[in-house]
Amino acid sequence: MHILNLAVNKGLNLICESVKKVRSLMSYIKTSQPVRDSLKVLCKVKGIDYLAPKLDVKTEWNSTFYMLEKWKSIEPALNLLAANDPNVRQK
């Protein structure tokens, strides 16, 4: 298992900047109730299930996978949110 963690962490380092951007966005959404409320509405508009943002734990690579998976599944609603919220665009 340790070797798997090392290999995955090496791979994650290759996409480090992208992961940081997703982490920043998810953190912003998680800490702002109005943004979460807007995202819930936009998920409904797009016909997708709202998934509460969850941050990854650096020592658990699978948590990064789950964070990215949630981000990808709500991406259509996030795009609408970014169009209306300059703070989201900056993340």
LINWODA-V936265 format. One record per run of one state. SS is the DSSP state (H for helix, E for strand, C for the rest). FROM is the first residue (numbers start at 1). LEN is the number of residues. Records with the same first field share a line. If there is no record, write none. Layout:
SS=FROM-LEN ; FROM-LEN
This chain:
C=1-1 ; 15-1 ; 32-1 ; 47-10 ; 58-2 ; 74-1 ; 85-1 ; 91-1
H=2-13 ; 16-16 ; 33-14 ; 61-13 ; 75-10 ; 86-5
E=57-1 ; 60-1
